[in-house]
């Protein structure tokens, strides 16, 4: 329908409201969104329908919640109910369209422009996203001695950040979704007298907010060949940064925007067993930061996880211990669906039924706001051995990322010959029994809009890998063929309708930290 529609051709100028609703019932979500843009009459009519029979037709569970809330609160005013129902419809539509886009493999666009890299990073830094740091709407990377950053939707070239040194002295970078970049600068030369520092930059101004010196004895550990990684924060929260003290049983809590030490916690649990420190993260539950820690199983120093611990960052007490019963390495994935506070543990099971078989196991947990605990939803096994559209034994040479809540995984081979989206049953379909489900396979293609040129080269030593998958974006990197290439090409695909980055500010209960990609 054209914006130039006239009274004689516009059906909404002819049909009464009830007849118009019969027409709207036959439009899909994407068409409804497009029709809203025709003119004000269409917009008002469609939005009115969305708040009533439209919500009931497309999202009956959400309609029930809205009407129940209205009844329980004895609401009589029409405007609050109308606004709430409209917001629920639009949010639900965005979530559904995003999920459908992922499962079909239809990306809307590629984001980011080309950047040429000739510099090889310090191996200590390579490996975190292949040299790319991403959070929220921001990206940062190193290129030919420089630190660059940009907003993913910006059409302007990347900005250079003046960190005071060449990028080959950068040992760690971590983005905060609020638009901040934490940089750790080290000198790899043992005999150097140069100072080792940690600095926080505000990307909106390009200025350093604070800088602090690292302890000399810590730097001595870092420049050797040991396994100490204390120069990196244990985890980053919205307003706090968490570090290990040099005594492993202590946790240092610093203010994010000033770097000032707020308090030190003694956590005796840290002295027990072995921990996967690099997996640590911060969740926001009941208006406070909760530190999520992964403990290796007894007898397994660096491989499979034996338990997930949730630790109160104010008192230091363990809020919940979730045992992990598996001999395989697991990955934790949080839901990016709106208003769903849940996570899943995902295992790749080689030799599932025989030597040449492969399956994925998901164990899902929901947050109970009443008890403040996570409750198991169910466990599901999905046999992926014989997938149409993929070569036999693809899983031996593939890299994979999972979203069990939206119900898909992305797989690519290490040679860069193919990339596929595999549609899985969503986590909402799980039951307590382990069952096998027949997945579907789709190629990743661009949608109707023409994609922009969208790559950035960052240092790395991998041949091909998916480096991040969640929410609306797929971060995919590939190294050119050849042993001597110093660069990795990164493509960032975006799925679903444009929407604000809503997993932000640490408001309410959230399993998304400020340094996460989702």
Legacy VTK file of the C-alpha trace (Angstrom):
# vtk DataFile Version 3.0
C-alpha trace
ASCII
DATASET POLYDATA
POINTS 518 float
0.000 0.000 0.000
1.487 3.337 -1.042
1.623 6.402 1.167
-0.043 8.213 -1.690
-3.224 6.180 -1.220
-6.395 8.186 -1.843
-9.859 8.012 -0.360
-11.099 5.988 -3.322
-8.332 3.377 -3.241
-7.552 3.062 0.470
-9.614 0.167 1.903
-9.550 1.646 5.403
-11.491 4.638 4.088
-14.198 2.264 2.899
-14.301 -0.575 5.443
-15.606 -0.174 8.960
-13.390 -1.253 11.869
-14.791 -4.788 12.148
-14.249 -5.447 8.451
-10.749 -3.964 8.627
-9.936 -6.398 11.438
-10.886 -9.299 9.166
-8.253 -8.071 6.711
-5.598 -7.647 9.410
-6.144 -11.210 10.618
-4.645 -12.440 7.333
-1.430 -10.405 7.508
1.776 -11.846 8.931
3.842 -9.945 11.500
6.233 -8.473 8.947
3.349 -7.236 6.795
1.635 -5.689 9.815
4.777 -3.742 10.596
5.015 -2.503 7.016
1.324 -1.587 6.893
1.706 0.598 9.984
3.877 2.925 7.926
1.237 3.652 5.243
-0.368 6.627 7.004
-1.837 7.676 10.349
-5.184 5.980 9.687
-3.506 2.642 9.051
-1.254 3.109 12.057
-4.113 3.861 14.447
-6.288 1.040 13.122
-3.527 -1.577 13.227
-2.300 -0.575 16.680
-5.842 -0.689 18.036
-6.220 -4.209 16.614
-2.830 -5.243 18.055
-3.932 -4.389 21.600
-6.986 -6.652 21.443
-7.800 -9.429 19.014
-4.366 -9.155 17.375
-2.595 -9.919 20.634
-4.972 -12.820 21.242
-4.420 -14.208 17.726
-0.624 -14.030 17.579
0.411 -14.248 21.240
-2.400 -15.842 23.293
-0.191 -16.453 26.343
0.807 -12.788 26.452
-2.823 -11.714 25.969
-3.765 -13.791 28.994
-1.042 -12.141 31.096
-2.165 -8.642 30.083
-5.835 -9.289 30.827
-5.003 -11.010 34.119
-2.864 -8.061 35.202
-5.655 -5.665 34.300
-8.161 -7.662 36.350
-5.869 -8.138 39.351
-4.993 -4.431 39.455
-8.635 -3.357 39.013
-7.629 -1.120 36.117
-10.440 0.897 34.621
-8.461 3.471 32.629
-8.172 2.499 28.977
-4.888 4.247 28.107
-2.551 2.277 30.469
-4.040 -1.034 29.302
-3.773 0.040 25.656
-0.141 1.136 25.974
0.855 -2.016 27.865
-0.836 -4.336 25.372
0.724 -2.507 22.415
4.196 -2.739 23.956
3.729 -6.451 24.671
2.598 -7.115 21.091
5.523 -5.253 19.537
8.114 -6.790 21.848
6.729 -10.275 21.221
6.679 -9.655 17.467
10.324 -8.547 17.471
11.321 -11.672 19.402
9.382 -13.978 17.079
10.658 -12.351 13.883
14.222 -12.526 15.196
13.869 -16.228 15.965
12.340 -16.906 12.544
15.167 -15.019 10.837
17.802 -17.050 12.685
16.149 -20.387 11.933
15.719 -19.578 8.256
19.295 -18.315 7.975
18.053 -15.021 6.476
20.269 -12.221 7.764
19.035 -8.656 7.281
22.437 -7.065 6.926
26.134 -7.160 7.591
27.575 -4.515 9.888
31.097 -3.022 9.946
33.395 -1.898 7.139
36.751 -3.109 5.842
39.937 -2.506 7.810
43.384 -3.703 6.776
45.646 -5.331 9.381
49.313 -6.204 8.994
50.287 -6.417 12.657
50.580 -9.667 14.629
49.368 -9.324 18.214
51.049 -10.636 21.332
49.908 -14.295 21.616
48.739 -13.567 25.165
46.024 -11.276 23.794
45.023 -13.301 20.763
42.232 -15.711 21.565
39.726 -13.397 23.170
37.231 -13.227 20.281
40.186 -13.782 17.990
41.471 -10.297 18.807
38.088 -8.561 18.598
36.353 -7.228 21.707
32.600 -6.713 21.475
29.834 -5.651 23.872
26.390 -4.260 23.253
26.616 -1.929 20.268
30.403 -1.425 20.373
33.440 -3.134 18.852
37.159 -2.606 19.490
40.255 -4.160 17.939
43.939 -3.532 17.264
45.321 -2.673 13.838
48.899 -1.838 12.812
49.909 -0.508 16.200
46.614 1.276 16.855
43.545 0.591 19.005
40.343 1.221 17.028
36.701 1.276 18.086
33.291 1.997 16.599
29.546 1.706 17.067
28.378 -1.250 14.984
25.663 0.719 13.171
27.805 3.756 12.435
28.529 4.524 8.776
31.622 6.487 9.788
35.149 5.015 9.889
36.426 3.569 13.141
37.918 5.964 15.681
41.455 5.615 16.971
41.840 5.523 20.748
44.976 7.102 22.170
46.089 4.564 24.771
49.574 6.065 25.022
51.427 3.026 23.646
51.552 0.890 20.535
48.890 -1.813 20.373
51.573 -4.512 20.575
51.917 -3.545 24.252
48.210 -4.177 24.877
47.779 -7.424 26.807
44.018 -7.280 27.314
41.025 -5.237 26.156
37.468 -5.572 27.407
34.494 -3.515 26.283
31.663 -2.353 28.524
28.287 -1.980 26.781
27.887 1.500 28.240
30.628 2.666 25.883
33.792 2.085 27.934
36.985 0.188 27.126
39.242 -1.351 29.770
42.836 -1.730 28.550
45.749 -3.483 30.263
49.172 -2.404 28.993
52.182 -4.627 29.656
55.815 -4.696 28.577
56.943 -8.177 27.561
60.591 -7.315 28.299
61.553 -8.486 31.819
64.337 -5.916 32.131
62.207 -2.940 31.150
61.427 -0.277 33.716
58.275 0.792 31.902
55.185 0.931 34.100
52.453 -1.674 33.702
49.024 -0.099 33.932
45.304 -0.686 33.686
43.241 2.109 32.118
39.543 2.759 31.561
38.509 4.899 28.572
35.185 6.573 27.837
34.559 5.929 24.135
32.123 8.837 23.920
34.964 11.280 24.607
38.072 9.170 23.929
39.441 10.224 27.330
40.837 8.025 30.111
38.653 8.031 33.232
41.304 6.465 35.434
44.599 4.619 35.386
46.240 2.454 38.026
49.603 0.752 38.290
49.726 -3.008 38.503
51.751 -4.500 41.387
55.398 -5.133 40.375
55.369 -8.750 41.549
52.241 -9.384 39.513
53.984 -8.003 36.445
56.917 -10.338 37.075
54.514 -13.279 36.874
52.937 -11.931 33.726
56.145 -11.530 31.762
57.212 -15.093 32.506
55.810 -18.293 31.118
53.570 -19.132 34.078
49.808 -19.504 34.093
48.978 -16.413 36.170
46.226 -14.308 34.608
45.536 -11.851 37.426
46.192 -8.874 35.166
42.728 -9.433 33.702
39.609 -8.753 35.779
37.865 -11.865 36.992
34.563 -10.398 35.790
33.012 -7.052 34.928
29.685 -5.852 36.323
27.690 -2.757 35.439
29.123 -0.667 38.285
31.850 -2.888 39.732
34.943 -4.740 38.508
36.021 -7.927 40.280
39.614 -9.156 40.645
41.512 -11.810 42.525
43.737 -10.636 45.312
47.200 -12.168 45.214
45.907 -14.503 47.885
43.592 -16.704 45.855
40.876 -16.864 48.499
40.222 -13.112 48.306
38.139 -11.069 45.911
38.856 -7.387 45.259
35.863 -5.210 44.389
36.588 -1.901 42.617
34.308 0.906 41.491
33.989 0.751 37.721
34.097 4.474 36.956
36.841 5.479 39.403
38.935 2.319 39.848
38.770 2.880 43.621
38.964 -0.213 45.839
35.598 -0.581 47.585
36.102 -3.702 49.664
37.786 -7.094 49.832
35.931 -10.365 50.339
37.374 -13.571 51.725
35.872 -16.476 49.786
37.202 -19.717 51.187
35.588 -21.660 48.370
38.234 -20.310 45.976
40.925 -22.272 47.798
39.101 -25.552 47.156
39.750 -27.465 43.933
40.427 -26.005 40.505
38.422 -23.286 38.770
37.777 -22.244 35.178
38.545 -18.593 35.924
38.177 -17.533 32.286
34.488 -18.532 32.280
33.571 -16.248 35.199
30.812 -13.690 34.698
28.463 -11.377 36.594
24.670 -11.647 36.647
22.245 -9.159 38.182
19.703 -10.785 40.505
17.578 -9.125 43.186
19.276 -5.760 42.613
22.805 -6.958 43.283
25.722 -8.460 41.397
26.047 -12.234 41.537
29.391 -13.769 40.571
29.033 -16.932 38.479
31.983 -19.306 38.903
32.751 -22.655 37.267
34.531 -25.312 39.317
36.263 -28.242 37.654
35.132 -31.710 38.628
37.335 -33.617 41.110
40.201 -35.246 39.249
39.672 -32.964 36.247
42.034 -30.039 36.590
41.455 -28.221 33.315
38.663 -29.995 31.412
35.091 -30.761 32.439
33.036 -28.662 34.858
31.750 -30.245 38.071
29.616 -27.404 39.440
28.405 -23.862 38.806
28.525 -21.590 41.878
26.506 -18.387 42.328
28.257 -16.098 44.834
26.869 -12.944 46.465
29.371 -10.144 45.781
28.300 -8.215 48.892
28.486 -10.938 51.544
30.682 -13.488 49.756
28.266 -16.309 50.561
27.356 -19.014 48.063
23.748 -18.476 47.002
23.455 -21.701 45.016
25.595 -24.603 43.878
24.397 -26.290 40.692
26.072 -29.681 40.150
27.073 -30.610 36.605
26.919 -34.327 35.885
29.002 -34.919 32.777
32.446 -36.086 31.766
32.444 -33.647 28.828
33.296 -29.948 28.626
30.161 -27.773 28.727
29.207 -24.289 27.550
26.806 -21.964 29.369
24.283 -20.098 27.202
21.838 -17.485 28.517
18.472 -16.724 26.962
18.156 -13.521 24.935
14.394 -13.816 24.631
12.541 -10.936 26.210
11.691 -11.292 29.919
13.121 -14.828 30.119
15.671 -15.251 32.929
17.115 -18.653 32.120
20.328 -20.387 31.129
21.328 -23.696 29.596
24.376 -25.922 29.848
25.298 -27.364 26.444
27.501 -30.399 25.754
28.829 -31.745 22.478
28.690 -35.549 22.649
31.097 -37.253 20.252
30.440 -40.993 19.957
26.847 -40.555 21.115
25.526 -43.933 19.943
28.616 -45.254 18.154
32.105 -44.072 17.240
30.928 -41.971 14.279
27.918 -40.304 15.895
27.400 -36.824 17.334
24.733 -35.249 19.536
24.097 -32.091 21.526
22.753 -32.229 25.081
21.082 -29.231 26.716
20.161 -28.875 30.380
18.024 -25.791 31.012
17.388 -23.811 34.215
14.786 -21.105 34.959
15.104 -18.437 37.642
12.448 -18.589 40.371
12.070 -15.004 41.575
10.209 -16.159 44.680
12.997 -18.359 46.039
15.916 -16.642 44.322
17.077 -20.033 42.990
17.430 -21.601 39.562
15.193 -24.610 38.915
15.900 -27.253 36.294
13.467 -27.194 33.362
14.674 -30.318 31.611
17.361 -32.197 29.683
17.306 -32.900 25.968
19.558 -34.872 23.609
19.538 -34.044 19.890
21.234 -36.481 17.511
22.956 -34.507 14.740
24.870 -37.354 13.098
22.982 -37.544 9.801
22.001 -34.068 8.670
20.893 -33.465 5.096
22.877 -30.646 3.518
26.069 -31.278 5.474
28.983 -33.582 4.610
29.357 -36.879 6.445
31.377 -36.426 9.621
31.013 -32.617 9.446
31.196 -32.326 13.237
34.831 -33.462 13.352
35.972 -30.391 11.380
33.307 -27.937 12.491
32.916 -25.155 15.036
29.523 -24.521 16.593
27.541 -21.965 18.563
24.191 -22.651 20.224
20.986 -20.882 21.209
18.739 -23.579 22.701
16.114 -20.995 23.702
15.424 -19.694 20.218
16.048 -23.216 18.964
19.018 -23.110 16.603
22.741 -23.658 16.294
25.238 -22.249 13.807
27.931 -24.531 12.420
30.884 -23.841 10.127
33.816 -25.914 8.956
37.381 -24.925 9.788
38.239 -24.629 6.080
35.584 -21.981 5.517
33.760 -23.993 2.844
30.293 -23.819 4.409
28.262 -22.151 7.159
24.840 -23.451 8.189
22.029 -22.695 10.623
20.591 -25.868 12.124
17.050 -25.505 13.442
16.571 -27.282 16.768
13.589 -27.722 19.072
13.423 -24.727 21.423
14.174 -25.089 25.108
10.490 -24.526 25.797
9.870 -27.915 24.147
12.089 -29.763 26.605
10.735 -32.401 28.926
12.484 -34.270 31.680
13.133 -37.173 29.322
15.962 -37.301 26.826
14.579 -37.525 23.313
15.854 -37.389 19.773
14.536 -34.760 17.356
15.006 -34.383 13.595
16.688 -30.987 12.951
16.522 -28.900 9.772
19.466 -27.231 8.019
19.551 -23.809 6.298
22.294 -21.804 4.618
23.023 -18.266 5.813
21.891 -15.848 3.111
21.174 -12.150 2.935
17.602 -10.890 3.001
15.886 -8.579 0.564
18.018 -5.585 1.491
21.416 -5.346 -0.158
24.264 -5.837 2.309
26.991 -3.296 2.833
30.644 -4.269 2.543
31.188 -5.494 6.061
34.453 -6.982 7.212
37.164 -6.026 9.643
40.523 -7.732 9.845
41.862 -8.353 13.328
44.971 -10.247 14.467
44.588 -13.913 15.226
46.030 -17.359 14.716
42.946 -19.394 13.835
41.850 -20.713 10.463
38.098 -20.273 10.820
35.757 -19.944 13.780
32.458 -18.551 14.967
33.320 -16.199 17.790
29.975 -15.062 19.094
26.317 -15.843 18.617
23.396 -14.446 20.563
20.559 -11.977 20.499
20.543 -10.511 16.995
24.134 -10.899 15.754
26.443 -13.625 14.523
30.172 -12.844 14.804
32.102 -15.007 12.357
35.842 -14.947 11.713
37.953 -16.645 9.083
41.685 -16.525 8.467
42.892 -16.467 4.837
44.595 -19.626 3.651
48.310 -19.829 4.285
50.533 -20.131 7.328
51.959 -16.610 7.233
48.784 -14.533 7.247
48.676 -12.104 10.184
45.020 -11.143 9.846
41.618 -12.655 10.442
38.527 -11.536 8.546
35.471 -10.910 10.710
31.911 -10.801 9.370
29.051 -9.700 11.604
25.573 -10.734 10.465
22.434 -9.194 11.951
19.108 -11.046 12.119
15.575 -9.823 12.716
14.066 -6.325 12.760
16.014 -3.352 14.033
15.582 -2.921 17.775
17.326 -1.142 20.604
19.911 -3.095 22.580
17.654 -3.938 25.503
19.921 -6.168 27.605
21.422 -3.158 29.292
21.841 -1.065 32.428
21.704 -4.056 34.763
18.092 -3.213 35.585
15.942 -5.930 37.113
16.984 -9.568 36.948
19.410 -10.083 34.065
21.864 -12.793 33.035
23.624 -10.480 30.576
26.739 -8.718 31.756
27.989 -5.486 30.196
30.882 -7.219 28.427
28.757 -9.856 26.667
28.129 -9.947 22.918
24.399 -10.622 23.109
LINES 1 519
518 0 1 2 3 4 5 6 7 8 9 10 11 12 13 14 15 16 17 18 19 20 21 22 23 24 25 26 27 28 29 30 31 32 33 34 35 36 37 38 39 40 41 42 43 44 45 46 47 48 49 50 51 52 53 54 55 56 57 58 59 60 61 62 63 64 65 66 67 68 69 70 71 72 73 74 75 76 77 78 79 80 81 82 83 84 85 86 87 88 89 90 91 92 93 94 95 96 97 98 99 100 101 102 103 104 105 106 107 108 109 110 111 112 113 114 115 116 117 118 119 120 121 122 123 124 125 126 127 128 129 130 131 132 133 134 135 136 137 138 139 140 141 142 143 144 145 146 147 148 149 150 151 152 153 154 155 156 157 158 159 160 161 162 163 164 165 166 167 168 169 170 171 172 173 174 175 176 177 178 179 180 181 182 183 184 185 186 187 188 189 190 191 192 193 194 195 196 197 198 199 200 201 202 203 204 205 206 207 208 209 210 211 212 213 214 215 216 217 218 219 220 221 222 223 224 225 226 227 228 229 230 231 232 233 234 235 236 237 238 239 240 241 242 243 244 245 246 247 248 249 250 251 252 253 254 255 256 257 258 259 260 261 262 263 264 265 266 267 268 269 270 271 272 273 274 275 276 277 278 279 280 281 282 283 284 285 286 287 288 289 290 291 292 293 294 295 296 297 298 299 300 301 302 303 304 305 306 307 308 309 310 311 312 313 314 315 316 317 318 319 320 321 322 323 324 325 326 327 328 329 330 331 332 333 334 335 336 337 338 339 340 341 342 343 344 345 346 347 348 349 350 351 352 353 354 355 356 357 358 359 360 361 362 363 364 365 366 367 368 369 370 371 372 373 374 375 376 377 378 379 380 381 382 383 384 385 386 387 388 389 390 391 392 393 394 395 396 397 398 399 400 401 402 403 404 405 406 407 408 409 410 411 412 413 414 415 416 417 418 419 420 421 422 423 424 425 426 427 428 429 430 431 432 433 434 435 436 437 438 439 440 441 442 443 444 445 446 447 448 449 450 451 452 453 454 455 456 457 458 459 460 461 462 463 464 465 466 467 468 469 470 471 472 473 474 475 476 477 478 479 480 481 482 483 484 485 486 487 488 489 490 491 492 493 494 495 496 497 498 499 500 501 502 503 504 505 506 507 508 509 510 511 512 513 514 515 516 517
